[in-house]
């Protein structure tokens, strides 16, 4: 069964802390994504990566960075966490691009609370 | 720019009731794809269905059915005889063939009470 695994389901951090959210996929997908999910706003794309060491900004990249050193792993980094980054973070991967018929495979999400 | 609207924020029904989740989209592309995903309490979005813009045939899968109408730019999802296990957040999404992007609606939280 294909999988996207997010290492942390729940995290509680303090303002100013550096936060790492890890995501691993076992499907050999080229493209990986980080979304943020907030009530009433749906899913908003933070960053995506179409290859190792490659990254592109999504709709809301401010306050975030990413790292993709290996094809299967895509990390989201909050350099200095703030309370407005309290949210659910979803990692996803896809074979091929977002446009067209391709289906995203999602991880279970990481719920981050910043105090 | 592409856009997806799910006007229903939350819906609550009693088990065995039928329920329809609305999805309205906007796109300038003639070739596009519509999706529904389900997010149960466990958190992982699960793919339910995909439709391309050239296929307006409605689809039925067990208790689930989808009504795609290009004339009203809608792709509505109906659950017949709802069950408690249908409780989840449901997302409608749109991707265009000429654009490397996928847009999600805000989601509809469905609660099915026993």
Interface residues (C-beta under 8 A of the other chain):
Chain A: X9 X40 X41 X42 X43 X88 X90 X92 X97 X98 X99 X100 X101 X102 X103 X104 X105 X106 X107 X108 X109 X111
Chain B: X4 X6 X9 X33 X35 X37 X42 X43 X44 X45 X46 X47 X50 X52 X91 X95 X96 X97 X98 X99 X100 X101 X102 X104 X105 X106 X107
